Amino acid sequence: MHNPVQAVPVILMNRFFRVFLPFAAGYFLSYLFRNVNAVIASELESDVGMSADQLGLMTGLYFLAFACFQLPLGVLLDRFGPRRVEAFLLLIAGAGSLIFAVGQQLATLGVGRALIGLGVSACLMASFKAFSLWFDPQRLPLVNGFLLACGGLGAMSATAPVEAILGMTTWRVLFVGLAMACVVAAAVLWCVVPEKTNMARVEPLSQQVAALNRILRSSVFWRFAPAAMVFPGATMAVQGLWAGPWLRDVAGLDRNEVAHHLLLLALATTVGFVAWGALAERMARLGIGSMKVAGTGLVLFMLSVMVLAWQPTSNVLLFWLMFGLCGSSGTLLYAVITPRFDASLMGRVITAFNLMVFLGAFSLQWGIGVAIGFWSGGSGTAYTAEGYRACFSLVAALQATALIWLLRSRE
């Protein structure tokens, strides 16, 4: 006789291999692509002759393309399903990686980087939607937590492991390999993930756009938008590119030491994702809202940026670990803003919020490059400490302004 209790682990294992792992592989690749330029920055400067502002612009195009696709992404996921949408987009990421691998000029590299950003723009949201279709609601927090951890593994893989690979081959061969990985991940998604449609009624496109317009015109949304741009946006902008050159130019570390520090920074960020979420849940049981927990984390993150602007000569690793650990508190803003809108709008609220985060990441990553290049007087493979000091000080000032704007009214 069939025992339904014994069947539960079998079903979960089946869904783990056929649903979770294929989507987790895509999210892993998205984080690897996001952070890899921090390690290969020196190669891009020397091989292609990029200046700081060009390096910031080219790398930041990942975030710009990612941001621009967030609003139509929700509509596509509802109409075609996460399996098809992400599989198709990962092929675009693979094409972008191949273009990046053969690029000899800023324009070609920029196109490749933008296509990579577009191609991985669905990796998180498609995963969340797929998991909501295949896993029981009470298991979703754990499943989503494992997914975020896979992203952290991707960030860590973009540090010391990439540096080790560069000791054996070139960054161009690396990106050819990443292009192949995208094609394999797309094929697995298409062939392995079972099809399942959401039985809920999909709103007409006109109603979806009208609701999105209401979100973007909401004073509540714009209360949070600046903080989204300069807190999680700053984490992505700095960790994804400028942390590596800072460690090289300000701290005076060699390539292996830089890669080691970036690996530990990625680890601290990954731990922070889990720690801040667990802390917020614990404080909620004690009657302390997520807004207070998020505000505390954002203040600590701002202080860590101020310390780095001061450019300490000792305990550099400790201060960068603080940057990663406190910077991950910005993800709490997603949990803080969504309850302020109707539950039926949650998907569009998150994607609109994502838009602001990635626009902030693009603007800061490019802006830091422009400022560093200005202080350094042009191109080169090393930049002045004064340029970094000015940039980090400006980021801290923007964060203080956004924090005052966010906390200006008490609920």
N, C-alpha and C positions, 0 to 999 in steps of 0.2 A: 504494500500500500504506500502511496506517495506521502511523504512527510513534508508539509509546507515549511516547517521550521528548518529542516535540513536543507531545503531548497534555497533559503535566503542567502547563505554565504556563496552558493554557486552563482546565483543571479548577480550578486555584488561583484564577484570576481569577473564575471563576464562583462559587466558594465565598466569595470575598472580597465580591462584590457581593450575593449572595443569602443569605449566612449572617452574615459578620462585620459588615458595615455596619448591617444592621437591629438587631442586638443592641448594637452600639457606640452607635447613636443613643439607645437606651434608657438605657444607662449614662451617656452624656453628660447626658441630662436629669436623671438621679438626682442627679448632682453639682451641677448648676446649682440644682436645688431645695434641696439641702442647704445651700448657702452664700449664697443670694440674700438672706436676711434680714439679713445683716451690712451690706448696702448700703442696704436699705430700712428699717432700724431707725428712723431719724429720722422717716420718713413714718408708720410704725406708731405711734410715740409721739405725734406731733402730730395725725394724722387720727383715730385711734381713742382716743387718750388712755390708752395703756398705760403702766403703771409697769414698773420693771425686772424685778420678780418675775413679772409677767404676761407680759412679753415673753419671758423665759427659759422659762417654762412652755409658752407657746403654741408657740414655736419648737422646744422640746425634744420636743413630742409627735410630731414626725416620727421621732425616734430611738426613742421608746417603742413606737410602732406597728410600726416596722421590726423592733425587737428581738422583740416578741411573736410575730411571724409567722415567725421564722427556723426554729423547730423543725418546724412542720407543712409548711414550704416544701419541705424535702427529700423528704418523702413525696409531695407533689403533683407535684414534678418527675419523680420516678420513675414515677408512675402515668399522668400526662397529657402529659409531655414539655415541654421548655422553651419551644417555640414557642407552644403554647396557653396555658400558665400566664402567661408574661410579657405576651402580648397582652391577656389578660383583665385582669391587674393594672394595666396601663398605662391602661386605660379608667377604672379606679378612681382612679388618680392624676389623670387629666384631670378627673373629677368633683370631686375634692378641690380642684384648682386653681381650678375655676369657683366653688365654694363660698367659697374663700378670697378670690376677686376681689370677691365681692358682700357679704362679711361686714362687719357694722357693730359687732359686739360680740365679746368674748373667746371666748365659747362657740362662735359660728359660725366664727370664724377658727381656733380650736383643732380643731374637727371637720374643717375643710378641710385643715389642716396634717397631722393624723393620717392622713387618707385619702391624702394625697400620700405620706407615709412608707410606708403599707401598699402603695400602688400601685407604688412603685419598689423594694420590698424584694427582688424576685427578679432585678433587673437584672444583678448580678454573678454570682450562683450559676447562674442560667439560662444566662448567656453561657458560663461555664466548662463546663457540662454539654453545651451545644450544640456547642461547639468540640471537646470530647472525642469527640463522635459523628461530626463531619464532617472533622476535620483529623488528619493523622498525628501520633502521639505526639511525634516528634522536632521537630515544628513548633509544638507547643503553648506552650512558653515564650515564643517570639517573638510568637505570636498573642495570648497573654494579656498580654504586655507592651504591645502596641499598644492593647489594650482599656483597660488602666490609664491609658495616655497620653490616651485619649479622655475618661476621667473627669477627668483634669487639665485638659483643654481646657474641660470643662463648668464646673469650678471657676473657671477664669480668665474664662469668659464671664459668670459671676455677679458680676464686679467692675466694672471700667471700662466694658465694653460695656453692662451694665445701667444704670450711672450715665448713660451717653450716651442711652440710651432714655428714662430718666426726665426728661431735658431736653426731650424732645419729647412725652411723654405721661405718664400716671399709672401707679402701681404696679398699680392694678386692671386697667387695659388690658393691662399686661404679663402678668398671670396669666391673663387670658382667652386671650392668645396662646399661653401655655405649655400651657393646656388643649387648644387646638387641635393643638399639636405632639404631645401625648400621644396624641390620637386618630389622627393621621396615622402615628405610630410604631407604634401597635397594628395599624393596618390593613396597614402594610407587613410587619410580622412575620407576620400571619395569611395574607396573600396571596402574599408573595414567598418566605419561607423554606420550603424543601421539608420534607416530613415524613420523619422517620427515627426508628425506634424502636430502643432499646437491646435487643439480643438477649440480654443477660445476664438471668438469672432474678431477679425481684424478690422480696425476702423478704416473707413475710406481715407484715401490719401489727403483729401481736402481737410478732413477733421484732424488728422495727425499734424498737418502743417499749422492749422489754426491753434492747436494746443501748444505746439512748440513755440509759436509766436507769443502766446501768453506767458510762457516760461521766460523767454528772452526779454520781455517787457516788465517782468516782475521786479519790484524793488528788493525783494528777498534774495533773488538770484544775484543781483548786482551788489548786494551787501557782501556776498561770499566770493564773487568773481575775482576781485583784486588779490585776495589771499590765495586763491587757487593758482594764479599766475606766478606769484613770487615766493610761494612756499614749496609745494610739490614741483612747481615749474623750475625753481632754482635747484632743487635736488637733482632733477634730470639733467639740467643744463651743465652743472658743474661736474657731477659724477660721470656723465656721459662723455665728457671731453676735457674740461679744463683742470680737473683734479690731477691728471697725469702731468701736463706741462708745469703746473704749480709745484708739484713734488720734485720735478727735474730742475726748474729754474730758481725756485725760492729755497727749497730744502736741500738742493744740491745732491740728490740721490741718483744713483746710476740706474740703468734700465731694469735690471733684476729687482732692485729695491723698490722702484716705482711700481712694478707689476705686483710685488708682494704686498705693498701698502694698499693698492687698489683692490686686491683680493680680499684683504681684511675689511676694507671699507664696504665692499659688496656684502660681506658676511654680516657686518654690523647692521646694514640696512635691512637685510633679510630677517635678522633677529628682531629688529625694531618693528617690522610689520606685525609679527606675532605678538610681541610684548605690548605694544600700544593697544592692540585690539583686546588682548586679555585684560589689560588694566582698565580699559573703558567698560568692559563687561562687569568687572569686579566692582568698580566705582558705582555703576548703575544699580547694583544690588544694595549699595549703601545710600542710595538716594542722591548721588552726585552725577549730574548730567554729563553727556559726552562733550558738550561744548566747553566745559571747564577743563576737562582732560585734554582736549585738543588745544585749547588756549595755552595751557601749561607747556605742552610739547612745542608749540610754535614759538613761544618766548625762548625756550631753551635752544631751539634751532637757530633763532636770530642771534642769540648770544654766541653760539658756536661760529657763525659766519663772522661776527665782530672779532672774535679771537683770531680767526684765520686772517682777517684783514690786518690785524696787528703783527702777523707773521712771526710767531714764536720760533725760536731757534732750537728749543729742546722739547721733548715730549710731542713731537709732531704727529706721530701715529695716534696718540691718545686723543688729540684734538680732532683729527679726521674721523676717528671712531665715534666721537661725540657728534660730529656732523652727520654721519650716516644713521646713527641710532635715533637722534632727535629729528632729523629730516624726515624720517619715515612716519612721523606723527601726522604729517600732512594728509595721509590717506584717511584719517578720521573725519576730515571735512566732508567726504562722501556720505558718511553715516549721519552727519549733523544736518546736512542740507536736505536730504531726501524726505525726512518726516515732515518737512515744512510745506510739502506739496501733496496733492492727492495721490494715492497709491497707484492709480491707473496711469499716472504720468511718470512713474519712477524711471523707466527706461530712457525716456527723452530727457529727464532731468540729469541723469548720469552722463549721457552722451554730450549734452550741452555743457555740463561742468567739465567733462574731459576736453572739450573744445578749448575752454579757457586755460586749463592746465597746460596743454600742449602748445597753444599760442604763446603762453608765458615762457615755456621752455625754449621755443624757437627764438623769441625776442631776446631772452637773456643770453643764450648761447652765442648768437650772432653779435649782440651788443658788447659782450665781454671781449670777443675777438677784436671788434673795432677799437675799443678803448685800449686794450693791451697793445695792439699794433700802433696806435697813436703815440703811446708813451715810449714804445721801443723804436720808433722812427722808421718803420717799414718792415720788410720781410726778414726772415732769419730762422734759425733753429733754436733760439733762446730769446727770452723776453725779460724785461727789467722787472725787478721786484716792485717798483713804484706803480707800474701798470696794474699788477695784480692787487696791490693795496687799494688803489682807487676803485677798481671794479668791485671788490668784495665789500668795501665801505658803502658803495652805492647800493648794492644788493641789500645790505643790512638796513639802509635808510628806507628803501622801498618796502621792505618787510615791516618796519616799524609803522610806516604810514598805513599800509594795508591792515595791520593788526588794530590800529586805532579805529579805522573805518569799520572793521568787522565787529569790534566790541563796543562801539559807541553807544548802543542802546541795550538796555537790560530787559529780558523777557520775563 
